[in-house]
Amino acid sequence: MADLVGTLQGYFSAILQNPVYLLLAVGFVALLMLIVVLHRIHKIHSEDIFIHQAWGAKYKGR
């Protein structure tokens, strides 16, 4: 099995030495975060609207 700590150190040193790699890594992390947020928003919008029974008479469907 490969040395995990040595592999990670080499990866991070390569990223920090080259600004293009650093920008790509930051962009990739930002893209992943955006995808997770958009997926969560879509999941929330696709749920049925919950109306409390006491408020049901006042709900006008807006």
N, C-alpha and C positions, 0 to 999 in steps of 0.2 A: 504494500500500500504506500502511496506517495506521501511525502511529508506535507501535511496540510498547512501548517504554519509557514513553512518556507515558500510554498506556492502562493499563499495569500500575501506574504511580504513582497514577493517578486511582482505580483499583480499590482499591488498598491504603489510600489516604487515606480513601476512603469507608467502608471496613470499620473502620478504626481510630477514626473519628470517631463512629460509631454503635455502641453496645454490643450492640444486637440483631443487627446484621449480623456483629459479631465472634463472638457466640455461635453464630449460624447457620453461619458458616464453620468454626469449631472443631468443631461437631457434625457437619458434613458430612465433614470430614476423619476424625473418629473413626468415623463410619459406614463410610466407605470402608475404613479399616484393619480394622474388625470383619468386613466382608464378605470381605476378602482372607484373614484368619486362618481364618474358618469354611470358606472354600473349600479352603484348604490342609489343614485337619483332615479334611474330607470326602474329599479326594483320598488322604490317608494311610490312612484307615480303609477305603477301597474297594480298596486294594491287597491282593494275596495275601500270606499270611504266609510269610516266608522262614525255613526251618529248616535250619540247617547240617547237613550230612550226618553229622557226628560226634555231633550232639545229637539226631538223628532218633529213635533208639531210646528216648530218655528222654522224648520229647514225648508228652504224654497228651491233647492237644487242648483245653487250657484257655486 
